[in-house]
Structures are given as C-alpha cells and as structure tokens.
Amino acid sequence: MAYKRLDGNTKIKRKVKMDRNVFVAIALSMSVLLFWGAFFETPKKNSEQQTNQKLEQKNEQTSIAPTINQPQIIKKLTREESINSSERIKIENDSVVGSINLKGALIDDISFKKHKQKVEDGKNIIFLNPSDTENGFYIETGWTSIGNKIKVPTKETEWTIKGNNILSDNSPIILQWNNNEGVIFEKRIELDDKYLFKISQQVKNNSNSPIDLYPYAQMTRNKIPDDIQNFYIQHEGFIGVFDDELKEDDYDDVEEKKIVRESSEGWLGITDKYWMTAFVPESGKNFKSTFLYENGFKANYIINEAVNIGKSSTGSNKLRLFIAAKEVETIDGYAADQNINKFDLVIDWGWFYFFTKPLFFVIDYLFKISGNFGTAIVLLTIAIRLIFFPLANFSFRSMAKMKAVQPEMMRLKELHKDDKVKLQQEMMALYRKEKINPASGCLPILIQIPFFFAIYKMLFISLEMRHQPFFGWIKDLSAQDPTSLFNLFGLIPWDPPGFMIIGIWPILMGASMWVQQKLNPAPADPIQAKIFAFFPLFLTIILASFPSGLVVYWTINNILTIAQQYVIVKKTTVKTN
C-alpha cells in the first residue's frame, strides 16, 4: 500500500535450511502473496496520536473549530422514496447520472453509467445515497462561524435555483439562499465530462457589519459498505495526502478515535476497492482535516483562516470534488491536469508501486491488442516467465541436482545416523563433488517474489478487469470461478453454498501445483513431507473464492514452470559413485 501500509516495523526472519528444496520457495512466495499485509500492517505512531491530541486541545482553547455537524435522525427510507420526496436538480454527463437535493444542497444521488452492478443486467453502480437511507453516503459544502453566531445554510436549508436546472458537462448551475439578515449565499457547481465537480461558494454581505466565515466541506457515510473486502492487500476507508504524505485510516481506526491533521496542501476522501470520493481544498490555504465517527463516518476539512467579508462586500471560496470510478487513465489524467500531488495513489498500487503500476500499463496494452483481458493475463504471464527464464533455469538446475543426489543423502544419513559431525562432513563432501549449493535453488525464487506480488496486486485491484470475460464459463475475471466440483460443474441441478464453490480453474491450479511438487526433491522429514503434500489442496480451497483472473494467472504460471522444470530435470544427471 503505497508509502505506508506495508512498511511497518514488523520484521520477518526466515532461516533457509541448506537442504531445502524449491517447493519451500514456492510455498514462501504464495504465503507472502496471501498474507503479506497481515505482517506489515503499519501500527499507529505515537507521534501522530500526540499530534491529534494537540490539535484538539488547540481547537478547544481558541474556539477556531466551528460546529459543522448537526443532529441527524435517519428515517431509513428506501432510496427511491427519499429521492421522490425531495425537490432535486438532475445531474448527467457521459460518466455519471444522479441529482442534487435542494434541501441542504446535498450531492447525494450518484450512479456510474459505464459500470454495472452485474454482468447480466444493465443497472448502473449506485454510489451515493440520500442521508435518510440506511446506506446514506452524501456530500455537503458550506460555511460556518465561530460560535455559530451568523445564520448560515444547513442541511435543512431550502435552496433556490438561478437559471439552468440541469447540471451537465457544459451547463453549470447556481443555487442561492438568503438568510434574511442581509447575507446572501450562492453556490456555483460545474461538472466536467467525467467525475470532477468544481464548487465555487460566494457570500454577499449586505448587512451593517463585517462578518467572518470559515468554508468547509464534508462527506458522510452512514455505515460501512456491505461489500467491503477485508483483505490486507488493499485499503478501503479513509485516505488523504497531507503536505506530501499519504495517510490511510481504516473504518475501525476512525470509529475508535477521530483523527485530526493540519496541512497547507493536499486532498482527502473515502475510497472503496473500485470507487472513491475526494475533496481538494483551495490551493494555498491551510486547512484542518478530520476523520471521525459521529452519526456516521465523516471526512471533512475546514479552512483555518476566516474569510473576512466587510459591509457591502463579497467573499468566496473554491474546492474540487471527485466522485469517481478508479479508472487508471482517468485518475492519472486528473493528477496531471489538475496538478494534484499524489492523487494517483487513490488507486492502491501498494508497496511495490514501481513494479505494480508499470505492469498495469503492460497488461492494458496487451488487452487492447488482444481484445480479451484473460488472454492479456496469459500473455503477461508468458512474458514474465521469459524475463526470469535464466534465473529459473539456474534454480531448477540446482534443485534437479538436489533431487538426483537424494538417494545418496538418505544412504549417508542412515550410515552416519549416530555421528552427526561425520554426517555433516560427508554431506558437504557430496555437495562439493557434485558442485551443489543448496541455497542457490531458493535465492532466485526469492528475487522474483516482488514481481509476482506486483502482478497479484495489480490484478486484484484493477477496475479494468472487472466484468471482463475469459473463454468458456468465465464471464467476469474479477469474480470467483462460478463452477463447483460439488454439483459436478453444473451437471447436477443444485446450487451449493458459497464455501463449497470450488471451480475448475482452482482445481487446475491445485493440480498443477501438485505436479510441480512432484518434480522437486521430497523433504527428508516425514512430517514436513505430509505438510507439503497437503499444501496444494489447502491453496485450492483458499484460492477458490479469489477473482478468477488471479487463479488463471497462477495456473498458467504453474504450467509454464512445470514445462521448464521438467526439461531441466530430464537433462540433469549426477554421478554419486
């Protein structure tokens, strides 16, 4: 997880035994891929907690944190009931469709037109929902003041429309509200052809005295999404870049304690696996951000310096809001065109960013020329195997020699079972005679682990793989193989429960791993041998629920490895007499 999530203080120590075979290295790489995050999850630093406490104390002492959260009663209406019961402005361009609630000027109804809920239907992905629904997720922007002495618009305020009443990529809207105390509030909202909202807030002070107001913006999510995937390999929750430093906080962290930060540049928001929301405050203005749980999960910021608006004067503030699908080309384009530092990290490229992201561009290119994302996975796997062909040859040749001398090793162990020193001497003499370095088989595999992990990570997070078909029964490479051994792959008219869905591709992956295991020297320890024999079955069950694109990758990689290893084993001979 870029810059933070995998660089914790936990250290993993591994002792490589001199007689360990290549399967140990493969098991090690698989373990790393499956459980990496569990060992490297970054603990919260005491310094950051102290900073939060200091900021809270400062705000309490100076009263520079006006209240922006109002009591809320969630009525638990359905989405349709809530939308139909309120006056709204329609939003639509080529990428999104939805509406803005004139009550509170809340952006609370957004769906993605280019991304569907299921492969077989045409229903758009629904992302934002009204505040009075169970899955409420909405955006508010506005002004507040110290002590809340000035009457400002709230979530209950009824705004009026000036002019155009449809928000699209070539048609902005203007909302207005008069507080009847001489102050008029306006919002101008623009939308580009994709996912960027530009919100300009203006205050006209027609009262008899100057006023100080603080601009803010807040997104609220009533509950943790039902489809959140609790994998350490990816981050879902709160995210932001503050003065060049990426910060990521889980829902559990925020539920436990609110997290406060101050920054002069940056952005903040909430990210899902494939979708995200983010605020970019006006450039050059110091702001305080807060992630908290209070009547829902909230991510907000408030500009620290008040906008002073004299009599018969006007004050303003601008912000950018992204409500987006995490399409790589689109996000990278916004990062460059809008000059937003590290905005591309809203896509969770991970600790191996410098491997993972380039691999995406490679597979995306292969996808464009082949027309099939599954074929692109196969082509990428072949390309990676070719790159590491010399290293793998070196490793497999060493392991083949180890397997060939295994009978002689067993004879020596039996002959010198009561003399450990003599056994060690004879074993070393055998290694020197056959020019075998037991560790040389593992080290090349270890060197390849970052690349294998990067491919695994890239496929796991890629929105571009979502709903892409492969050949045959795979209609969505981002979903698990839908077939199951327990209904004979559809021949029996019965839908097994989720834990019994072990499809054809996971079985092929497990079988290929078993064959690969047979090409390696068996462990001398009987208990270790039994554990290794069980490992292909274990991974078959574990990976059955993983995206089928990942399983296709591992299966093809195993098959290519078997072919290469088989040729080397057949060509390798040793003389033990």
Secondary structure, 3 states (H helix, E strand, C coil): CCCCCCCCCCCCCCCCCCCCCHHHHHHHHHHHHHHHHHHHCCCCCHHHHHHHHHHHHHHHHHCCCCCCCCCCCCCCECHHHHHHCCCEEEEECCCEEEEEECECCEEEEEEEEEEECCCCCCCEEEEEECCCECCCEEEEEEEECHHHCCCCCCCCCECEEECCCEEECCECEEEEEECCCCEEEEEEEEECCCCEEEEEEEEEECCCCCEEEEEEEEEEECCCCCCCCCCCCCCCEEEEEECCEEEEECHHHHHHCCEEEEECCEEEEEECCCEEEEEEECCCCCEEEEEEECCCEEEEEEECCCEEECCCEEEEEEEEEEEEECCHHHHHHHHHHCCCCCHHHHCCCCCCHHHHHHHHHHHHHHHHHHCCHHHHHHHHHHHHHHHCHHHHHHHHHHHHHHHHCHHHHHHHHHHCCCCHHHHHHHHHHHHHHHCCCHHHHCHHHHHHHHHHHHHHHHHHHCHHHCCCCCCCCCCCCCCCCCCCHHHCCCCCCCCCCHHHCCCHHHHHHHHHHHHHHHCCCCCCCHHHHHHHHHHHHHHHHHHCCCCHHHHHHHHHHHHHHHHHHHHHHHHCCCCCC
